[in-house]
Amino acid sequence: MHKTLTIAVLAAAATPTPASIIRYDFTGTVTAISQPGPFGVVAQPGNPVTGWFIYDDQTPDISGQPTFGHYPQLIPVGFGFVINTVHTATCDSYDIFITGDNPPNNAFDEMEPFSSNQILVDGVPTMAANMYLQLRDDTGTVFPADGLPDWRLTLADFPDNDNLALPNGYLLDTSTGAIVNFSIDSLVGVPAPGTPAVIGAGLLIAARRRRD
């Protein structure tokens, strides 16, 4: 009976949830800025950047294309970054694009969180802003053949093998062309709340059953 209970608990713990809210946090460094900066943003190369993007990994692809994925997200403050510790850019609606969505059709894949919707820059709403991140996989193997990745991506998944595109991002004022460019220097995924806890609880119960 103990063995049956152990198997049942582990099977229940391993059952995937229908949807997972994934969060990625990143840090970066300003690499270039036009002067004056977009929307009054004051920064210099070398200044720190912190940010995040949050998505539902069960979002359907609305592109209808075999090698291109378009996954719209509608999550309060789901995408944002802070430049030089004081300038914020956030939005509630953004898109994730994955090009080369079915490797190995392309030599590389890219995951691109992007928004040109109403963005709050230092608390002021504007329709003239673009927020963008680029995570480029030169191997064409990191992203799933269909759908969005889970929380286990790291910066090591995106080496710049051809000196073209290290992970990077920008804030752009489309009305003037003013821009802040930054590198992405660290990337940490956070799993859906409760997922590791459920699996851990299952393993703990199984271990106790074995001891009994």
Backbone bond lengths (Angstrom), bond angles and torsions (degrees), N, CA, C in turn:
res aa  C-N    CA-C-N  psi(-1)  N-CA   C-N-CA  omega(-1)  CA-C   N-CA-C  phi
1 M - - - 1.468 - - 1.517 111.13 -
2 H 1.320 115.44 -36.07 1.458 119.00 -179.97 1.519 111.45 -62.72
3 K 1.326 117.08 -41.59 1.454 120.30 179.10 1.510 111.08 -63.70
4 T 1.324 117.30 -39.58 1.468 121.16 179.10 1.513 110.98 -62.33
5 L 1.341 116.47 -42.84 1.459 120.53 179.01 1.519 110.86 -63.36
6 T 1.328 117.23 -41.49 1.461 121.03 -179.89 1.517 111.00 -61.36
7 I 1.330 117.05 -47.26 1.452 120.57 -179.35 1.517 111.15 -63.08
8 A 1.334 116.46 -40.57 1.462 119.94 -178.79 1.510 111.57 -64.73
9 V 1.331 116.63 -42.69 1.464 120.44 -179.45 1.519 110.92 -64.80
10 L 1.337 116.78 -45.19 1.457 120.04 -179.78 1.517 111.37 -64.95
11 A 1.316 117.49 -38.38 1.461 120.34 178.99 1.508 110.56 -64.28
12 A 1.345 117.05 -40.68 1.460 120.12 179.26 1.509 110.98 -66.18
13 A 1.350 116.50 -39.38 1.464 120.22 -178.80 1.507 111.54 -67.24
14 A 1.339 117.64 -31.25 1.452 120.70 -175.80 1.521 113.01 -84.30
15 T 1.340 118.21 -9.64 1.458 120.96 -178.76 1.516 110.12 -66.26
16 P 1.327 119.78 123.88 1.462 120.61 -177.45 1.517 111.75 -70.33
17 T 1.301 116.53 148.12 1.456 121.29 175.36 1.523 109.51 -79.09
18 P 1.339 117.80 152.71 1.464 120.26 -177.97 1.522 113.60 -60.86
19 A 1.313 117.72 -32.87 1.464 120.95 -178.44 1.516 109.08 -147.64
20 S 1.308 116.12 148.65 1.457 121.16 178.25 1.520 109.07 -132.80
21 I 1.309 116.24 132.53 1.461 121.40 172.76 1.520 107.16 -89.49
22 I 1.308 115.65 116.87 1.466 122.59 -176.25 1.521 108.91 -105.10
23 R 1.319 115.75 137.68 1.467 120.58 175.56 1.520 108.62 -124.89
24 Y 1.332 115.15 134.66 1.460 121.32 171.54 1.521 108.65 -118.41
25 D 1.321 115.60 130.48 1.463 122.36 172.94 1.522 108.35 -107.27
26 F 1.326 116.11 143.42 1.459 119.36 179.24 1.521 110.68 -139.87
27 T 1.311 115.33 158.03 1.459 121.97 169.69 1.517 107.59 -123.16
28 G 1.312 115.54 157.33 1.447 119.74 -179.26 1.512 111.97 -157.22
29 T 1.333 114.52 -172.44 1.455 122.13 -177.98 1.514 109.24 -140.26
30 V 1.329 117.23 132.09 1.463 120.96 176.27 1.524 108.78 -61.56
31 T 1.334 116.12 127.93 1.467 120.86 179.95 1.524 112.31 -106.10
32 A 1.321 117.77 -27.93 1.467 121.27 179.68 1.515 108.45 -161.82
33 I 1.328 116.42 149.96 1.454 122.23 178.16 1.519 108.64 -150.19
34 S 1.326 115.64 136.07 1.463 118.30 172.80 1.528 108.11 -79.01
35 Q 1.292 116.25 149.53 1.467 121.01 179.49 1.526 110.20 -116.18
36 P 1.328 119.91 125.54 1.467 123.71 -0.04 1.516 111.16 -72.94
37 G 1.309 116.78 157.18 1.452 121.54 -179.36 1.513 111.90 -70.28
38 P 1.314 117.48 164.04 1.456 121.26 179.03 1.522 111.89 -63.82
39 F 1.333 115.80 133.92 1.470 122.41 174.77 1.521 112.80 58.52
40 G 1.326 117.36 30.38 1.452 120.97 178.95 1.512 114.77 78.18
41 V 1.333 117.36 10.67 1.463 120.13 178.80 1.533 109.18 -67.88
42 V 1.312 116.19 124.84 1.459 122.29 179.26 1.524 108.15 -108.00
43 A 1.318 116.44 116.75 1.459 121.25 -179.86 1.512 108.90 -155.95
44 Q 1.311 115.01 167.54 1.448 122.00 178.36 1.527 108.50 -136.39
45 P 1.331 117.72 153.85 1.464 118.61 172.76 1.525 110.89 -52.96
46 G 1.314 115.65 134.51 1.457 121.26 -176.66 1.510 113.86 102.82
47 N 1.345 117.38 -16.85 1.459 120.15 178.57 1.531 110.76 -67.65
48 P 1.338 117.17 150.17 1.468 120.08 -177.51 1.533 112.53 -78.78
49 V 1.318 114.41 153.33 1.468 122.76 174.05 1.525 107.24 -132.60
50 T 1.313 116.71 135.76 1.461 121.83 170.21 1.525 107.96 -126.33
51 G 1.323 117.05 152.93 1.457 118.34 -178.97 1.508 113.09 -168.79
52 W 1.334 115.37 -177.42 1.455 121.68 -176.75 1.526 109.16 -159.16
53 F 1.320 116.56 158.55 1.456 122.24 164.26 1.520 108.20 -145.88
54 I 1.324 115.61 141.32 1.456 123.44 -172.34 1.524 107.63 -126.24
55 Y 1.336 116.76 136.56 1.459 118.41 -179.70 1.522 111.57 -151.08
56 D 1.326 114.36 160.46 1.456 122.89 173.06 1.523 107.31 -92.34
57 D 1.325 116.74 116.17 1.463 119.13 -174.47 1.532 113.40 -73.66
58 Q 1.346 117.33 -2.38 1.457 121.01 175.17 1.533 112.39 -100.63
59 T 1.323 116.91 10.15 1.460 120.66 177.56 1.521 110.12 -60.15
60 P 1.345 118.61 129.33 1.468 119.26 179.19 1.524 112.02 -73.95
61 D 1.303 115.01 151.75 1.462 122.61 175.60 1.530 108.22 -79.33
62 I 1.337 116.92 120.75 1.465 120.05 -178.58 1.530 112.40 -100.39
63 S 1.343 117.08 6.70 1.464 119.21 -174.95 1.526 112.78 -75.74
64 G 1.323 116.66 -34.42 1.458 119.70 -174.45 1.516 114.25 72.44
65 Q 1.344 116.92 13.43 1.463 121.60 -177.51 1.523 110.17 -111.18
66 P 1.331 119.01 142.62 1.460 120.59 -177.72 1.519 114.67 -74.05
67 T 1.327 118.67 -25.00 1.466 120.71 -177.25 1.524 112.04 -119.15
68 F 1.334 116.61 23.29 1.461 120.88 -178.90 1.521 107.99 -149.37
69 G 1.323 117.22 128.99 1.446 121.43 178.79 1.516 111.78 -115.62
70 H 1.337 116.96 138.23 1.462 123.04 178.20 1.518 107.28 -130.24
71 Y 1.346 115.50 114.61 1.451 121.59 -173.30 1.537 109.76 -124.96
72 P 1.332 118.81 93.97 1.463 120.95 -178.17 1.530 111.84 -71.67
73 Q 1.316 115.40 140.87 1.458 122.04 -179.53 1.524 110.22 -122.25
74 L 1.311 116.35 137.74 1.461 122.10 176.27 1.524 107.07 -131.14
75 I 1.327 115.25 87.44 1.457 122.85 -174.75 1.525 107.76 -134.39
76 P 1.335 118.81 124.71 1.468 120.04 179.48 1.522 112.31 -52.77
77 V 1.330 115.31 125.10 1.469 123.00 -178.64 1.540 109.51 49.42
78 G 1.324 115.28 43.32 1.457 120.26 -175.66 1.513 114.86 -77.82
79 F 1.333 117.13 -14.56 1.463 121.32 -178.18 1.513 107.04 -143.29
80 G 1.325 116.38 129.40 1.456 117.97 179.96 1.507 112.37 -170.14
81 F 1.322 114.64 162.90 1.455 120.04 170.48 1.515 111.02 -151.88
82 V 1.331 113.76 160.69 1.467 122.67 -178.68 1.515 107.49 -120.99
83 I 1.319 116.36 124.06 1.456 122.83 -176.75 1.527 109.51 -105.70
84 N 1.309 116.08 126.17 1.464 121.97 177.06 1.528 111.49 58.07
85 T 1.327 116.97 32.07 1.472 126.44 175.52 1.524 114.34 67.48
86 V 1.325 120.18 -6.70 1.467 120.49 -174.45 1.528 114.09 -125.96
87 H 1.320 118.72 -27.15 1.463 121.52 -175.71 1.524 110.00 -98.48
88 T 1.325 116.11 122.44 1.458 120.48 -176.79 1.531 110.82 -112.56
89 A 1.322 114.97 146.22 1.461 122.44 172.07 1.522 107.08 -135.73
90 T 1.323 117.74 120.93 1.463 121.67 -177.20 1.513 109.90 -139.12
91 C 1.336 115.68 158.56 1.456 120.45 175.15 1.520 109.64 -151.63
92 D 1.330 115.47 157.57 1.461 122.45 179.68 1.529 112.32 -99.90
93 S 1.312 116.66 -12.10 1.454 121.56 -176.97 1.521 108.78 -136.59
94 Y 1.319 116.02 125.25 1.460 119.01 178.62 1.523 109.15 -153.27
95 D 1.315 116.30 174.10 1.459 121.97 -178.36 1.521 109.67 -123.73
96 I 1.323 115.56 146.43 1.459 121.26 169.87 1.521 107.18 -111.65
97 F 1.319 115.53 123.86 1.462 121.56 176.22 1.527 108.38 -109.37
98 I 1.322 116.27 136.90 1.456 121.37 171.75 1.515 107.37 -124.08
99 T 1.311 116.24 113.24 1.459 121.05 178.06 1.519 109.44 -92.33
100 G 1.319 115.79 149.61 1.450 118.85 -173.39 1.513 110.52 64.48
101 D 1.339 116.12 43.47 1.464 121.64 -169.37 1.515 113.54 -66.53
102 N 1.323 117.94 -15.55 1.457 121.14 178.39 1.529 110.07 -125.05
103 P 1.336 118.75 79.25 1.464 119.77 178.91 1.518 109.76 -61.01
104 P 1.349 118.43 151.04 1.464 126.18 9.96 1.514 113.77 -101.72
105 N 1.342 118.77 41.86 1.467 120.23 -179.47 1.529 112.12 -63.51
106 N 1.316 117.06 -31.03 1.458 120.98 177.39 1.524 109.52 -118.88
107 A 1.313 115.60 159.65 1.466 119.95 178.82 1.522 111.59 -71.55
108 F 1.321 117.88 -20.94 1.455 120.93 178.62 1.527 109.02 -148.88
109 D 1.318 115.71 161.13 1.462 122.83 175.69 1.521 108.29 -120.37
110 E 1.322 115.75 157.12 1.456 120.76 175.17 1.517 109.80 -136.86
111 M 1.314 115.82 139.47 1.460 122.88 169.46 1.513 106.93 -109.58
112 E 1.327 116.37 125.09 1.465 121.03 -171.53 1.527 110.91 -132.23
113 P 1.329 118.89 94.44 1.461 120.12 165.95 1.530 109.57 -66.86
114 F 1.324 116.97 130.99 1.462 120.64 -172.59 1.525 109.62 -150.33
115 S 1.316 116.14 142.92 1.461 120.69 172.27 1.518 110.46 -143.82
116 S 1.332 114.51 134.77 1.464 121.41 167.97 1.521 109.16 -124.18
117 N 1.341 116.23 16.75 1.459 121.26 177.66 1.516 109.43 -81.74
118 Q 1.308 116.85 -174.20 1.465 118.31 -178.62 1.524 109.63 -62.71
119 I 1.311 115.55 121.19 1.458 123.09 -176.22 1.521 108.75 -117.93
120 L 1.304 115.94 139.51 1.461 120.77 173.90 1.523 108.51 -91.81
121 V 1.323 116.18 118.04 1.463 121.47 175.72 1.516 107.07 -112.28
122 D 1.321 115.99 113.61 1.467 121.84 -173.84 1.530 110.85 51.77
123 G 1.344 115.10 39.72 1.460 121.41 175.47 1.513 115.62 83.84
124 V 1.335 117.62 -2.55 1.464 121.42 -177.56 1.531 108.78 -105.01
125 P 1.337 118.61 123.17 1.469 119.64 -179.75 1.523 111.80 -72.37
126 T 1.327 115.98 139.95 1.456 121.00 177.62 1.509 109.71 -146.65
127 M 1.324 116.48 144.98 1.457 122.31 174.30 1.526 110.57 -99.91
128 A 1.336 117.09 2.81 1.466 120.53 -176.46 1.518 112.45 -99.28
129 A 1.339 116.93 11.10 1.461 120.13 -176.01 1.520 111.29 -105.35
130 N 1.319 114.88 144.85 1.461 122.61 167.14 1.518 108.58 -119.08
131 M 1.332 116.03 133.38 1.464 122.33 171.22 1.520 107.58 -114.67
132 Y 1.327 116.60 138.33 1.465 118.52 -171.64 1.518 110.51 -152.79
133 L 1.334 116.50 140.80 1.453 123.44 169.08 1.522 108.09 -129.18
134 Q 1.331 116.86 148.04 1.460 121.88 175.96 1.524 108.97 -129.43
135 L 1.337 114.87 121.44 1.458 122.11 173.05 1.515 106.71 -118.29
136 R 1.314 116.51 105.51 1.461 121.43 -172.62 1.519 110.77 -104.54
137 D 1.336 115.58 128.13 1.454 123.34 178.09 1.522 108.68 -106.22
138 D 1.327 116.78 105.61 1.465 120.87 -178.11 1.531 113.19 -69.66
139 T 1.337 117.12 -18.30 1.457 119.51 -176.20 1.523 113.26 -88.52
140 G 1.319 117.29 -16.57 1.461 120.26 -177.84 1.516 113.75 68.22
141 T 1.335 117.53 26.17 1.468 120.74 -175.63 1.523 114.18 -126.62
142 V 1.311 119.16 -9.19 1.461 121.27 -170.82 1.528 112.20 -76.15
143 F 1.320 117.62 -43.65 1.453 120.46 -173.83 1.521 111.27 -85.72
144 P 1.340 117.75 151.38 1.462 119.85 177.83 1.525 111.22 -65.19
145 A 1.332 115.93 157.60 1.465 120.36 -179.59 1.525 111.02 -63.37
146 D 1.317 117.17 -27.45 1.449 120.97 177.90 1.522 108.19 -149.67
147 G 1.312 116.72 135.31 1.456 119.82 179.22 1.513 112.91 97.21
148 L 1.327 114.30 -179.74 1.458 122.28 -177.50 1.521 111.01 -93.70
149 P 1.334 117.54 152.90 1.467 120.39 -179.34 1.520 112.05 -72.46
150 D 1.337 115.87 162.03 1.452 120.33 175.10 1.531 108.93 -83.24
151 W 1.329 117.35 -159.35 1.465 121.73 -170.41 1.527 113.70 -89.69
152 R 1.338 117.70 6.43 1.465 119.07 -170.30 1.524 114.95 -96.42
153 L 1.319 119.31 10.31 1.460 120.23 174.68 1.530 110.09 -67.19
154 T 1.324 116.14 144.51 1.460 121.74 172.73 1.519 108.33 -133.93
155 L 1.314 116.03 169.96 1.459 120.05 179.51 1.521 111.62 -61.96
156 A 1.329 116.86 -27.09 1.467 120.58 179.54 1.529 112.49 -64.67
157 D 1.338 117.21 -18.19 1.464 120.56 177.61 1.524 112.70 -74.81
158 F 1.334 117.42 -8.30 1.460 120.63 -172.91 1.529 112.45 -128.71
159 P 1.325 117.88 57.48 1.467 119.56 176.50 1.521 110.45 -70.81
160 D 1.323 115.98 149.37 1.468 120.98 179.46 1.522 108.22 -91.76
161 N 1.331 115.94 81.66 1.464 119.86 -174.63 1.521 113.82 -71.78
162 D 1.332 117.51 -23.03 1.465 119.73 -176.53 1.531 113.10 -119.34
163 N 1.341 116.40 15.07 1.473 121.55 177.30 1.527 112.73 58.89
164 L 1.331 116.47 33.52 1.462 119.63 -179.13 1.520 113.26 -109.39
165 A 1.316 117.94 -39.74 1.459 117.40 -171.19 1.512 112.08 -156.58
166 L 1.321 117.10 87.43 1.452 119.96 166.40 1.525 108.58 -67.69
167 P 1.342 118.73 157.08 1.464 119.92 176.59 1.521 111.33 -51.66
168 N 1.318 116.47 131.49 1.453 120.50 -173.40 1.515 110.58 -154.86
169 G 1.334 115.58 174.11 1.454 120.84 177.35 1.516 110.64 -158.62
170 Y 1.327 114.94 176.06 1.460 118.82 177.27 1.518 111.14 -158.41
171 L 1.328 114.88 160.99 1.457 124.92 167.00 1.514 106.38 -120.62
172 L 1.338 116.68 122.76 1.463 121.70 -173.27 1.515 110.88 -123.71
173 D 1.319 116.42 135.17 1.463 123.14 169.01 1.527 106.99 -93.62
174 T 1.328 116.74 106.06 1.461 120.27 -173.94 1.524 112.37 -70.93
175 S 1.331 117.87 -17.97 1.465 119.93 -179.54 1.520 112.52 -79.54
176 T 1.343 117.02 -25.01 1.466 120.41 -177.33 1.530 112.99 -121.56
177 G 1.323 116.97 -16.97 1.463 120.34 -175.04 1.512 113.68 84.00
178 A 1.332 117.65 0.08 1.466 120.32 178.82 1.523 109.63 -67.44
179 I 1.333 116.25 140.58 1.458 119.69 -171.06 1.521 111.36 -148.37
180 V 1.328 115.71 147.87 1.465 123.34 166.75 1.519 107.08 -115.74
181 N 1.319 117.02 120.66 1.465 122.66 175.19 1.522 109.06 -102.51
182 F 1.326 115.75 144.62 1.466 118.24 176.87 1.527 110.29 -146.55
183 S 1.315 114.83 153.73 1.456 121.43 172.80 1.523 108.89 -84.43
184 I 1.327 115.98 160.92 1.465 122.02 169.78 1.517 106.71 -109.52
185 D 1.330 115.83 116.39 1.461 121.06 -171.69 1.523 113.47 -103.87
186 S 1.330 117.68 -18.51 1.461 121.08 175.27 1.514 108.36 -150.14
187 L 1.334 115.49 151.82 1.461 121.43 -177.14 1.522 107.87 -146.92
188 V 1.335 116.07 122.27 1.467 120.80 -176.72 1.520 108.84 -131.42
189 G 1.329 116.49 123.92 1.448 121.57 177.74 1.518 111.59 -92.01
190 V 1.332 115.24 146.21 1.458 122.15 178.94 1.525 107.45 -119.62
191 P 1.337 118.74 121.18 1.464 119.83 -178.57 1.518 111.99 -69.60
192 A 1.325 115.11 168.27 1.464 120.29 178.34 1.518 109.77 -57.12
193 P 1.339 118.00 139.22 1.466 119.94 179.68 1.523 111.03 -54.51
194 G 1.333 115.53 130.48 1.450 120.13 175.16 1.512 114.89 93.53
195 T 1.331 118.58 -20.53 1.464 119.40 -175.59 1.528 112.32 -61.28
196 P 1.356 119.65 -53.79 1.463 118.57 178.66 1.522 111.59 -63.23
197 A 1.351 116.98 -33.62 1.458 120.04 -178.63 1.530 111.17 -64.54
198 V 1.326 116.73 -41.30 1.464 120.26 179.73 1.519 110.62 -63.84
199 I 1.342 115.97 -45.89 1.460 119.44 179.75 1.523 110.26 -64.12
200 G 1.344 116.76 -43.17 1.458 120.24 179.50 1.514 112.20 -62.78
201 A 1.335 116.96 -39.73 1.460 120.23 178.52 1.521 110.82 -63.77
202 G 1.315 116.77 -39.51 1.460 120.47 178.56 1.512 111.89 -62.51
203 L 1.334 116.22 -43.22 1.462 119.59 178.99 1.518 111.62 -66.22
204 L 1.351 116.28 -37.05 1.460 119.94 179.94 1.526 110.83 -65.76
205 I 1.329 116.57 -44.80 1.466 120.09 179.19 1.515 110.24 -62.43
206 A 1.336 115.88 -41.20 1.464 119.18 179.69 1.521 111.21 -61.75
207 A 1.339 115.84 -41.80 1.459 119.47 179.70 1.526 111.32 -63.30
208 R 1.349 116.55 -39.97 1.455 119.82 178.83 1.530 111.51 -65.17
209 R 1.322 116.26 -39.11 1.462 119.85 178.83 1.535 110.35 -62.16
210 R 1.342 116.54 -38.24 1.451 119.55 -179.69 1.538 110.44 -66.83
211 R 1.329 115.86 -39.22 1.464 118.98 179.42 1.528 111.54 -65.39
212 D 1.345 116.15 -35.23 1.473 120.37 179.93 1.535 110.58 -70.14
